[in-house]
Amino acid sequence: MAVTEKELEVLFAKMPSKVQKNRRKHILIKNGEVENPEIEANTRTIPGIITNRGCAYAGCKGVVLGPIKDMVHITHGPIGCAYYTWGTRRNKAKTGEHVKNFVNYSFSTDMQEKDIVFGGEKKLAAMIDEVVEILKPNAITISATCPVGLIGDDINAVAREAQKRHGIQVLAFSCEGYKGVSQSAGHHIANNSFVESVIGQGDMEEPPSKFSINLLGEYNIGGDGWEVERILKEIGYNVISVMTGDGSWEKMRNAHVAELNLVQCHRSINYIAEKIETKYGIPWLKVNFIGIEATIKSLRDMALYFDDPELTRKTEEVIAREVARVQPVIDQYAKICQNKTAFCFVGGSRGHHFQGLFRELGIETILAGYEFAHRDDYEGRAVIPSIKPDADSKNIPDLHVEPDLKRFHLRMSPEKLEELKKKIPINDYPGMNIDMKEGHIIVDDLNHFETDEFIKLLKPDIFSSGIKDKYVVQKMGIPAKQLHSYDYSGPYAGFNGAVNFARDVSMGFASPTWNFITPPWQNTPVLTGEMNEGGDK
Ligand code: CFM
């Protein structure tokens, strides 16, 4: 099913002209004649429009910092920001003997009116003292919320003093919610600080064993990272650090010794991948462990990079064994899913990543998009030089790094790397648009009105999005599968994840619940009338 230009015009016509002008740039129909059409992204949502976006604090503390388990993450601000980010992103983390894990806690300075009036620095310093005394974390982060920026608390000074007092690293993040147009700004702020102050601070000079890698942009939602690590370890890779799912500050400090960085979520962590390349000479490879085919491709790309006969053999052995184990189970579920259609609208990477997994089940993604991704996530990294910075993007400093004189070394000859780039996505991400099919819709920063309208137009069999819109969609009689938190399920990555996903999605379709729901528009009488502009006729 596809939408015609004419139908799209009808949709636009319902918007006020100013909104229409703006939204036209964010909505595309994939058209074979224009291979990679331009889309506007990472710009402000018009105030008043209900979208799914979050804030810079959410991207910094919630997404990138939050999953690091051996640090205590302090939210400096009134209690709401800490409370509503407590446990809602299902970034799981293992505990064990001698493992510090504070992921299940929420820490806030709980600023009151008096702190807003007289300043909250003393309260923050006292809280750090308390945290060190009670929990003894390996390091601490402080994330600023909006009021902190407004009243001008100097969190950097508080962090510096606390670091001297306690002898542990205390990092301050000026990630006030308003710092950018979405959580994407917060990713960038967190990335900058990790490159500057954490990565490369460890003592290791050499990788501890062969095939050492870092896994970037994997946050272990519902256990995704554990499934990916299981596969990688079985093949023979040594995972030095994961950024940041079930991650640790201690391990990240030695990330500089790896031979390759894998990038799962390009949007949230491409800055780190890029800067590590410049600083330490580690190339990065775009991978995708969502879906059987994508997982296999990623594993084979990695084998090509390392170019080792034993590793390649083991890669194929694991692939063959895993596929033989999971495919028959998936095939059973796929019978329920055949010829269905989906909307796949997620934050910044999953709108693309999950399309392959849907396809493997016989489900076609007819509308996809991102809440806050940039043009490169749609059109590929080749467009980066042509993206014009605006006032909002200039708000986040672009960190300048130089090669580390002591620790920079090439992982392979430039010629060999160039050869490899022709075969596998090294230091590159071609974006989502090229994978979308003719006639399908690409929407940036989808809003509530458009969600309603596109559902009426396209009648998808399943809607994949988040908590903010799932209930509205379910009330329309359409199953909704959250692809942020995975509801209460997961992992969805790797081989085991594909089975879980197939089970959950087919359960959604097969549930008798939908027979008890009548979409509201089927019962509502449609009144027609005319405006009487002429007065009292
Ligand atoms: Fe990356 Fe993510 Fe995503 Fe993201 Fe997020 Fe998330 Fe996401 Mo929700 S880091 S961009 S900021 S893959 S929390 S684990 S699911 S919007 S698509």
Boltz pocket constraint, residues with backbone or C-beta under 6 A from the ligand:
constraints:
  - pocket:
      binder: B
      contacts: [[A, 59], [A, 63], [A, 89], [A, 183], [A, 217], [A, 219], [A, 221], [A, 265], [A, 266], [A, 267], [A, 268], [A, 346], [A, 347], [A, 348], [A, 349], [A, 350], [A, 351], [A, 483], [A, 484], [A, 485]]
      max_distance: 6.0
